[in-house]
Amino acid sequence: MRRITVLGATGSIGQNTLDLISRRPDEFEVEALTGAANIDLLAQDAMRMRAKLAVTANDQLYSALKECLSGTGIEVAAGAAAVAEAAARPADWSINAVVGAAGLLPSLEVLRRGGTLALANKETMVAAGPLVMASVKASGATILPVDSEHSAIFQALRGEDAREVERVILTASGGAFRDWPLERLCTATVEQASSHPNWAMGQRITIDSASMFNKALEIIEARELFNLEPRSVEVLIHPESLIHALVGFRDGALMAHLGAPDMRHAIGFALNHPARAELPVERLDLARIGQLNFRAPEVERYPALALARRVMEARGLSGAAFNAAKEVALDAFLARSLRFTDMASVVTETLDRLGGDPAFPRLSSHDATPILEDVLEADRIARLRAGDAVARIGE
């Protein structure tokens, strides 16, 4: 029996993970499940999967979760520290599907104990890529990427010499507004941005897909995970979402990973690695599909991509600041105090201000590995500056 921990169990990736595990009950036992506000679902899944521990990240919901699981024998905890402690508990395989920067500490806890981390929290690598990879080296831990694009790159590189890679291409659907006139984007509503043309995902990641901030995070993550030069990471609009990534080699060859837009493929690959197992995903009928389409992303439509390039070149703590500002801007858009097109402006202004901010932590050199305290401080200050930008731009 393999012991499994699912961090972020109530989200779409967590639910897909539990779906795969539940199909093979004789092979897996659940050590811990964590969630946030969806207490009923967390409790139901904890009982269904016979988890030893259930944790809500929300301190105020401890009593509600405790009541739901009363008499079951399942241990209950609450708060961010409890989520990190759940990640630190021994397990053979842990998936981090927590949303946002809150996923960083749980990732580090898995890695510090030398565990296998199936990583679906891209903010871990964006905010602290060098620190994360240093933790992997120190402990002998393993990271298995679960974002569909990074899983595709990982699979395309199996058996290949990474030194022969010339470029990687991450594909993007283009989101809900890929065909809108540019002048209409400023009128986009939360409801319109929350509808993805191909994938079934949570609201925040769906809006990030529409703005391409999600892809911006992903190209930074790819740079850190696979130790790539910024210029070698490319983005291509692919409306069908059937090719998830391509790897180009120095002889001009391109290796593409194709699959249905179903996260159970990437999750299942990580769950069964290094073997492959049968998965309940659609088998592509290329004759029926007929054609695949591609186009370059428009700079004016997706300013987040240029911001990601800036972060990849700067490195240091710029990733932590970028992600923090992005989260603040998204919160403001969800609260309807900021226009869709103003989110990129908030991030730009934040990065500009931090360049001369004496309170922002500095590294001794461009390539220095940050310590956790500096990452957290960079996140804190960037959120403050982004809040200022929201107040000014959203007037």
One Martini backbone bead per residue (centre of mass of N, CA, C, O) as a GRO file, in nm:
protein
  395
    1MET     BB    1   0.096   0.036   0.023
    2ARG     BB    2   0.031   0.372  -0.055
    3ARG     BB    3   0.098   0.681   0.072
    4ILE     BB    4  -0.135   0.961   0.066
    5THR     BB    5  -0.124   1.316  -0.014
    6VAL     BB    6  -0.377   1.586  -0.032
    7LEU     BB    7  -0.324   1.911  -0.140
    8GLY     BB    8  -0.616   2.033  -0.231
    9ALA     BB    9  -0.879   1.831  -0.250
   10THR     BB   10  -1.133   2.036  -0.341
   11GLY     BB   11  -1.026   2.071  -0.603
   12SER     BB   12  -0.988   1.973  -0.922
   13ILE     BB   13  -0.721   1.816  -0.881
   14GLY     BB   14  -0.797   1.672  -0.621
   15GLN     BB   15  -1.047   1.524  -0.739
   16ASN     BB   16  -0.892   1.371  -0.961
   17THR     BB   17  -0.709   1.219  -0.769
   18LEU     BB   18  -0.932   1.070  -0.611
   19ASP     BB   19  -1.044   0.921  -0.852
   20LEU     BB   20  -0.794   0.747  -0.906
   21ILE     BB   21  -0.761   0.620  -0.625
   22SER     BB   22  -1.056   0.493  -0.599
   23ARG     BB   23  -0.999   0.273  -0.834
   24ARG     BB   24  -0.745   0.167  -0.619
   25PRO     BB   25  -0.787   0.065  -0.302
   26ASP     BB   26  -0.545  -0.162  -0.275
   27GLU     BB   27  -0.294   0.065  -0.324
   28PHE     BB   28  -0.423   0.293  -0.131
   29GLU     BB   29  -0.351   0.535   0.131
   30VAL     BB   30  -0.471   0.797   0.333
   31GLU     BB   31  -0.324   1.038   0.524
   32ALA     BB   32  -0.404   1.330   0.381
   33LEU     BB   33  -0.634   1.612   0.385
   34THR     BB   34  -0.681   1.926   0.216
   35GLY     BB   35  -0.841   2.252   0.263
   36ALA     BB   36  -1.084   2.503   0.300
   37ALA     BB   37  -1.420   2.592   0.268
   38ASN     BB   38  -1.511   2.292   0.181
   39ILE     BB   39  -1.616   2.103   0.429
   40ASP     BB   40  -1.808   1.888   0.324
   41LEU     BB   41  -1.616   1.766   0.113
   42LEU     BB   42  -1.379   1.705   0.296
   43ALA     BB   43  -1.532   1.512   0.484
   44GLN     BB   44  -1.636   1.311   0.276
   45ASP     BB   45  -1.352   1.231   0.168
   46ALA     BB   46  -1.227   1.139   0.433
   47MET     BB   47  -1.430   0.906   0.468
   48ARG     BB   48  -1.409   0.766   0.189
   49MET     BB   49  -1.072   0.747   0.218
   50ARG     BB   50  -0.973   0.704   0.511
   51ALA     BB   51  -0.843   0.927   0.657
   52LYS     BB   52  -0.631   1.042   0.915
   53LEU     BB   53  -0.639   1.346   0.794
   54ALA     BB   54  -0.798   1.674   0.838
   55VAL     BB   55  -0.760   1.998   0.667
   56THR     BB   56  -0.807   2.340   0.726
   57ALA     BB   57  -0.692   2.660   0.640
   58ASN     BB   58  -0.933   2.758   0.820
   59ASP     BB   59  -0.956   2.840   1.144
   60GLN     BB   60  -1.278   2.902   1.160
   61LEU     BB   61  -1.344   2.581   1.056
   62TYR     BB   62  -1.282   2.369   1.273
   63SER     BB   63  -1.557   2.305   1.408
   64ALA     BB   64  -1.701   2.211   1.152
   65LEU     BB   65  -1.510   1.974   1.090
   66LYS     BB   66  -1.532   1.831   1.362
   67GLU     BB   67  -1.835   1.774   1.342
   68CYS     BB   68  -1.834   1.610   1.073
   69LEU     BB   69  -1.602   1.397   1.216
   70SER     BB   70  -1.754   1.285   1.436
   71GLY     BB   71  -1.669   0.949   1.522
   72THR     BB   72  -1.437   0.857   1.296
   73GLY     BB   73  -1.115   0.908   1.386
   74ILE     BB   74  -1.043   1.168   1.251
   75GLU     BB   75  -0.817   1.393   1.223
   76VAL     BB   76  -0.809   1.746   1.324
   77ALA     BB   77  -0.731   2.059   1.147
   78ALA     BB   78  -0.601   2.411   1.142
   79GLY     BB   79  -0.436   2.597   0.919
   80ALA     BB   80  -0.139   2.667   0.774
   81ALA     BB   81   0.040   2.499   0.966
   82ALA     BB   82  -0.128   2.235   0.933
   83VAL     BB   83  -0.070   2.195   0.635
   84ALA     BB   84   0.237   2.170   0.666
   85GLU     BB   85   0.221   1.927   0.863
   86ALA     BB   86   0.088   1.736   0.663
   87ALA     BB   87   0.328   1.742   0.460
   88ALA     BB   88   0.540   1.624   0.681
   89ARG     BB   89   0.417   1.368   0.671
   90PRO     BB   90   0.442   1.056   0.605
   91ALA     BB   91   0.486   0.976   0.251
   92ASP     BB   92   0.506   0.849  -0.076
   93TRP     BB   93   0.282   1.064  -0.189
   94SER     BB   94   0.253   1.411  -0.293
   95ILE     BB   95   0.005   1.659  -0.357
   96ASN     BB   96   0.009   2.000  -0.486
   97ALA     BB   97  -0.319   2.187  -0.506
   98VAL     BB   98  -0.270   2.455  -0.412
   99VAL     BB   99  -0.360   2.789  -0.410
  100GLY     BB  100  -0.098   2.966  -0.451
  101ALA     BB  101   0.135   3.080  -0.217
  102ALA     BB  102   0.032   2.869   0.001
  103GLY     BB  103   0.208   2.624  -0.138
  104LEU     BB  104   0.506   2.655  -0.049
  105LEU     BB  105   0.539   2.529   0.237
  106PRO     BB  106   0.436   2.242   0.170
  107SER     BB  107   0.651   2.180  -0.038
  108LEU     BB  108   0.898   2.208   0.152
  109GLU     BB  109   0.815   1.981   0.346
  110VAL     BB  110   0.834   1.748   0.149
  111LEU     BB  111   1.133   1.799   0.063
  112ARG     BB  112   1.275   1.787   0.345
  113ARG     BB  113   1.185   1.467   0.372
  114GLY     BB  114   1.232   1.335   0.077
  115GLY     BB  115   0.995   1.344  -0.107
  116THR     BB  116   0.719   1.303  -0.325
  117LEU     BB  117   0.634   1.567  -0.557
  118ALA     BB  118   0.331   1.660  -0.685
  119LEU     BB  119   0.320   1.948  -0.896
  120ALA     BB  120   0.042   2.204  -0.906
  121ASN     BB  121   0.205   2.450  -0.774
  122LYS     BB  122   0.348   2.706  -0.944
  123GLU     BB  123   0.429   2.913  -0.715
  124THR     BB  124   0.668   2.764  -0.600
  125MET     BB  125   0.862   2.828  -0.849
  126VAL     BB  126   0.817   3.131  -0.885
  127ALA     BB  127   0.894   3.230  -0.586
  128ALA     BB  128   1.127   2.961  -0.524
  129GLY     BB  129   1.308   2.794  -0.719
  130PRO     BB  130   1.602   2.785  -0.601
  131LEU     BB  131   1.513   2.683  -0.321
  132VAL     BB  132   1.375   2.423  -0.413
  133MET     BB  133   1.623   2.293  -0.562
  134ALA     BB  134   1.799   2.290  -0.308
  135SER     BB  135   1.615   2.097  -0.148
  136VAL     BB  136   1.638   1.858  -0.337
  137LYS     BB  137   1.948   1.823  -0.318
  138ALA     BB  138   1.966   1.789  -0.002
  139SER     BB  139   1.732   1.539   0.024
  140GLY     BB  140   1.643   1.368  -0.245
  141ALA     BB  141   1.407   1.461  -0.380
  142THR     BB  142   1.093   1.461  -0.573
  143ILE     BB  143   0.977   1.602  -0.884
  144LEU     BB  144   0.642   1.598  -1.024
  145PRO     BB  145   0.482   1.723  -1.277
  146VAL     BB  146   0.123   1.842  -1.323
  147ASP     BB  147   0.121   2.022  -1.518
  148SER     BB  148   0.055   1.966  -1.838
  149GLU     BB  149   0.308   2.103  -1.961
  150HIS     BB  150   0.530   1.982  -1.768
  151SER     BB  151   0.460   1.691  -1.815
  152ALA     BB  152   0.517   1.695  -2.117
  153ILE     BB  153   0.813   1.765  -2.097
  154PHE     BB  154   0.898   1.532  -1.914
  155GLN     BB  155   0.812   1.310  -2.118
  156ALA     BB  156   0.985   1.410  -2.366
  157LEU     BB  157   1.265   1.366  -2.185
  158ARG     BB  158   1.264   1.076  -2.188
  159GLY     BB  159   1.584   0.960  -2.265
  160GLU     BB  160   1.708   1.241  -2.276
  161ASP     BB  161   1.932   1.501  -2.342
  162ALA     BB  162   1.918   1.811  -2.202
  163ARG     BB  163   2.161   1.937  -2.375
  164GLU     BB  164   1.978   1.909  -2.657
  165VAL     BB  165   1.807   2.145  -2.586
  166GLU     BB  166   1.667   2.438  -2.745
  167ARG     BB  167   1.345   2.417  -2.683
  168VAL     BB  168   1.029   2.527  -2.546
  169ILE     BB  169   0.665   2.468  -2.586
  170LEU     BB  170   0.391   2.635  -2.472
  171THR     BB  171   0.060   2.593  -2.458
  172ALA     BB  172  -0.245   2.787  -2.545
  173SER     BB  173  -0.576   2.865  -2.574
  174GLY     BB  174  -0.639   3.194  -2.481
  175GLY     BB  175  -0.907   3.181  -2.371
  176ALA     BB  176  -1.203   3.361  -2.356
  177PHE     BB  177  -1.047   3.624  -2.534
  178ARG     BB  178  -0.894   3.540  -2.807
  179ASP     BB  179  -1.139   3.683  -3.013
  180TRP     BB  180  -1.143   3.953  -2.912
  181PRO     BB  181  -1.150   4.267  -2.920
  182LEU     BB  182  -0.934   4.475  -2.772
  183GLU     BB  183  -1.143   4.708  -2.691
  184ARG     BB  184  -1.325   4.496  -2.510
  185LEU     BB  185  -1.157   4.397  -2.258
  186CYS     BB  186  -1.233   4.626  -2.045
  187THR     BB  187  -1.543   4.488  -2.022
  188ALA     BB  188  -1.481   4.243  -1.876
  189THR     BB  189  -1.612   3.999  -1.681
  190VAL     BB  190  -1.610   3.767  -1.444
  191GLU     BB  191  -1.799   3.570  -1.587
  192GLN     BB  192  -1.650   3.565  -1.862
  193ALA     BB  193  -1.362   3.481  -1.736
  194SER     BB  194  -1.493   3.197  -1.601
  195SER     BB  195  -1.483   3.078  -1.906
  196HIS     BB  196  -1.368   2.792  -2.050
  197PRO     BB  197  -1.323   2.640  -2.364
  198ASN     BB  198  -1.181   2.343  -2.240
  199TRP     BB  199  -1.153   2.364  -1.932
  200ALA     BB  200  -1.196   2.231  -1.596
  201MET     BB  201  -1.185   2.488  -1.354
  202GLY     BB  202  -1.113   2.715  -1.154
  203GLN     BB  203  -1.165   3.046  -1.133
  204ARG     BB  204  -0.879   3.164  -1.109
  205ILE     BB  205  -0.741   3.000  -1.340
  206THR     BB  206  -0.940   3.091  -1.560
  207ILE     BB  207  -0.870   3.392  -1.549
  208ASP     BB  208  -0.564   3.349  -1.594
  209SER     BB  209  -0.612   3.242  -1.880
  210ALA     BB  210  -0.740   3.498  -2.005
  211SER     BB  211  -0.474   3.679  -1.924
  212MET     BB  212  -0.206   3.480  -1.909
  213PHE     BB  213  -0.091   3.439  -1.620
  214ASN     BB  214  -0.069   3.138  -1.617
  215LYS     BB  215   0.149   3.123  -1.841
  216ALA     BB  216   0.353   3.300  -1.701
  217LEU     BB  217   0.401   3.105  -1.468
  218GLU     BB  218   0.483   2.858  -1.649
  219ILE     BB  219   0.748   2.975  -1.775
  220ILE     BB  220   0.890   3.010  -1.510
  221GLU     BB  221   0.868   2.719  -1.416
  222ALA     BB  222   1.022   2.594  -1.653
  223ARG     BB  223   1.288   2.738  -1.605
  224GLU     BB  224   1.330   2.608  -1.318
  225LEU     BB  225   1.282   2.299  -1.356
  226PHE     BB  226   1.479   2.283  -1.643
  227ASN     BB  227   1.708   2.487  -1.671
  228LEU     BB  228   1.644   2.746  -1.853
  229GLU     BB  229   1.655   2.966  -2.088
  230PRO     BB  230   1.450   3.220  -2.149
  231ARG     BB  231   1.470   3.210  -2.474
  232SER     BB  232   1.370   2.887  -2.480
  233VAL     BB  233   1.084   2.997  -2.397
  234GLU     BB  234   0.764   2.928  -2.531
  235VAL     BB  235   0.457   3.050  -2.694
  236LEU     BB  236   0.141   2.891  -2.805
  237ILE     BB  237  -0.144   2.908  -2.978
  238HIS     BB  238  -0.396   2.637  -2.900
  239PRO     BB  239  -0.727   2.592  -2.913
  240GLU     BB  240  -0.758   2.268  -2.863
  241SER     BB  241  -0.571   2.144  -2.633
  242LEU     BB  242  -0.379   1.878  -2.731
  243ILE     BB  243  -0.117   2.026  -2.717
  244HIS     BB  244   0.094   2.089  -2.435
  245ALA     BB  245   0.388   2.032  -2.561
  246LEU     BB  246   0.724   2.119  -2.678
  247VAL     BB  247   1.037   1.974  -2.793
  248GLY     BB  248   1.347   2.112  -2.892
  249PHE     BB  249   1.620   2.024  -3.087
  250ARG     BB  250   1.938   2.073  -3.232
  251ASP     BB  251   1.825   1.911  -3.503
  252GLY     BB  252   1.504   2.027  -3.524
  253ALA     BB  253   1.339   1.861  -3.350
  254LEU     BB  254   0.995   1.775  -3.255
  255MET     BB  255   0.832   1.703  -2.942
  256ALA     BB  256   0.505   1.591  -2.884
  257HIS     BB  257   0.225   1.629  -2.657
  258LEU     BB  258  -0.070   1.436  -2.655
  259GLY     BB  259  -0.410   1.518  -2.533
  260ALA     BB  260  -0.660   1.539  -2.353
  261PRO     BB  261  -0.839   1.780  -2.159
  262ASP     BB  262  -0.708   1.602  -1.883
  263MET     BB  263  -0.570   1.591  -1.565
  264ARG     BB  264  -0.542   1.274  -1.532
  265HIS     BB  265  -0.291   1.239  -1.692
  266ALA     BB  266  -0.077   1.392  -1.524
  267ILE     BB  267  -0.149   1.264  -1.255
  268GLY     BB  268  -0.114   0.964  -1.341
  269PHE     BB  269   0.180   0.981  -1.418
  270ALA     BB  270   0.280   1.061  -1.131
  271LEU     BB  271   0.148   0.826  -0.969
  272ASN     BB  272   0.305   0.590  -1.163
  273HIS     BB  273   0.580   0.662  -1.140
  274PRO     BB  274   0.762   0.514  -1.399
  275ALA     BB  275   0.503   0.414  -1.483
  276ARG     BB  276   0.221   0.296  -1.663
  277ALA     BB  277  -0.135   0.348  -1.662
  278GLU     BB  278  -0.448   0.308  -1.678
  279LEU     BB  279  -0.677   0.562  -1.804
  280PRO     BB  280  -0.985   0.767  -1.785
  281VAL     BB  281  -0.924   0.870  -2.092
  282GLU     BB  282  -0.933   1.008  -2.380
  283ARG     BB  283  -0.905   0.899  -2.710
  284LEU     BB  284  -0.767   1.006  -2.983
  285ASP     BB  285  -0.920   1.124  -3.299
  286LEU     BB  286  -0.756   1.252  -3.561
  287ALA     BB  287  -0.955   1.220  -3.795
  288ARG     BB  288  -1.181   1.381  -3.659
  289ILE     BB  289  -1.028   1.640  -3.597
  290GLY     BB  290  -0.812   1.699  -3.863
  291GLN     BB  291  -0.701   1.969  -3.698
  292LEU     BB  292  -0.439   2.202  -3.612
  293ASN     BB  293  -0.389   2.508  -3.431
  294PHE     BB  294  -0.183   2.813  -3.475
  295ARG     BB  295  -0.047   3.098  -3.278
  296ALA     BB  296   0.064   3.386  -3.194
  297PRO     BB  297   0.092   3.588  -2.939
  298GLU     BB  298  -0.040   3.885  -2.836
  299VAL     BB  299   0.096   4.146  -2.680
  300GLU     BB  300  -0.164   4.324  -2.623
  301ARG     BB  301  -0.340   4.087  -2.499
  302TYR     BB  302  -0.060   3.962  -2.334
  303PRO     BB  303   0.128   4.119  -2.099
  304ALA     BB  304   0.218   3.886  -1.905
  305LEU     BB  305   0.451   3.770  -2.079
  306ALA     BB  306   0.648   4.009  -2.052
  307LEU     BB  307   0.666   3.994  -1.744
  308ALA     BB  308   0.792   3.711  -1.735
  309ARG     BB  309   1.052   3.787  -1.880
  310ARG     BB  310   1.147   3.983  -1.667
  311VAL     BB  311   1.167   3.773  -1.439
  312MET     BB  312   1.365   3.570  -1.571
  313GLU     BB  313   1.600   3.777  -1.585
  314ALA     BB  314   1.609   3.866  -1.278
  315ARG     BB  315   1.505   3.699  -1.055
  316GLY     BB  316   1.525   3.615  -0.746
  317LEU     BB  317   1.240   3.799  -0.607
  318SER     BB  318   1.050   3.855  -0.857
  319GLY     BB  319   0.854   3.614  -0.845
  320ALA     BB  320   0.721   3.680  -0.575
  321ALA     BB  321   0.619   3.960  -0.662
  322PHE     BB  322   0.456   3.881  -0.908
  323ASN     BB  323   0.256   3.688  -0.770
  324ALA     BB  324   0.146   3.879  -0.556
  325ALA     BB  325   0.037   4.095  -0.752
  326LYS     BB  326  -0.151   3.907  -0.907
  327GLU     BB  327  -0.334   3.828  -0.667
  328VAL     BB  328  -0.431   4.112  -0.600
  329ALA     BB  329  -0.552   4.178  -0.879
  330LEU     BB  330  -0.754   3.945  -0.883
  331ASP     BB  331  -0.911   4.022  -0.632
  332ALA     BB  332  -1.004   4.297  -0.750
  333PHE     BB  333  -1.160   4.182  -0.988
  334LEU     BB  334  -1.354   4.003  -0.819
  335ALA     BB  335  -1.449   4.279  -0.662
  336ARG     BB  336  -1.486   4.507  -0.890
  337SER     BB  337  -1.216   4.724  -0.863
  338LEU     BB  338  -1.116   4.603  -1.147
  339ARG     BB  339  -1.008   4.572  -1.447
  340PHE     BB  340  -0.898   4.339  -1.654
  341THR     BB  341  -0.664   4.527  -1.788
  342ASP     BB  342  -0.541   4.625  -1.494
  343MET     BB  343  -0.372   4.392  -1.385
  344ALA     BB  344  -0.106   4.444  -1.538
  345SER     BB  345  -0.063   4.730  -1.424
  346VAL     BB  346  -0.020   4.647  -1.132
  347VAL     BB  347   0.229   4.470  -1.176
  348THR     BB  348   0.408   4.676  -1.311
  349GLU     BB  349   0.408   4.889  -1.083
  350THR     BB  350   0.523   4.707  -0.865
  351LEU     BB  351   0.795   4.638  -0.999
  352ASP     BB  352   0.888   4.928  -1.031
  353ARG     BB  353   0.886   5.008  -0.725
  354LEU     BB  354   1.079   4.779  -0.613
  355GLY     BB  355   1.345   4.875  -0.747
  356GLY     BB  356   1.341   5.139  -0.518
  357ASP     BB  357   1.286   4.969  -0.254
  358PRO     BB  358   1.432   4.952   0.063
  359ALA     BB  359   1.237   4.715   0.183
  360PHE     BB  360   1.335   4.531  -0.023
  361PRO     BB  361   1.483   4.249  -0.059
  362ARG     BB  362   1.828   4.151  -0.102
  363LEU     BB  363   2.066   4.014  -0.298
  364SER     BB  364   2.405   3.959  -0.343
  365SER     BB  365   2.309   3.816  -0.615
  366HIS     BB  366   2.160   3.709  -0.901
  367ASP     BB  367   2.230   3.381  -0.816
  368ALA     BB  368   2.115   3.371  -0.551
  369THR     BB  369   1.984   3.196  -0.282
  370PRO     BB  370   1.706   3.220  -0.124
  371ILE     BB  371   1.544   3.266   0.159
  372LEU     BB  372   1.246   3.228   0.302
  373GLU     BB  373   1.222   3.505   0.442
  374ASP     BB  374   1.261   3.670   0.179
  375VAL     BB  375   1.020   3.564   0.024
  376LEU     BB  376   0.802   3.652   0.230
  377GLU     BB  377   0.879   3.954   0.227
  378ALA     BB  378   0.834   4.002  -0.074
  379ASP     BB  379   0.538   3.929  -0.068
  380ARG     BB  380   0.443   4.141   0.135
  381ILE     BB  381   0.536   4.400  -0.009
  382ALA     BB  382   0.398   4.351  -0.281
  383ARG     BB  383   0.108   4.361  -0.168
  384LEU     BB  384   0.117   4.651  -0.074
  385ARG     BB  385   0.189   4.782  -0.351
  386ALA     BB  386  -0.053   4.660  -0.504
  387GLY     BB  387  -0.269   4.798  -0.335
  388ASP     BB  388  -0.191   5.080  -0.420
  389ALA     BB  389  -0.239   5.035  -0.724
  390VAL     BB  390  -0.537   4.968  -0.706
  391ALA     BB  391  -0.629   5.237  -0.581
  392ARG     BB  392  -0.532   5.409  -0.825
  393ILE     BB  393  -0.642   5.251  -1.084
  394GLY     BB  394  -0.947   5.201  -0.958
  395GLU     BB  395  -1.072   5.505  -0.953
   0.00000   0.00000   0.00000
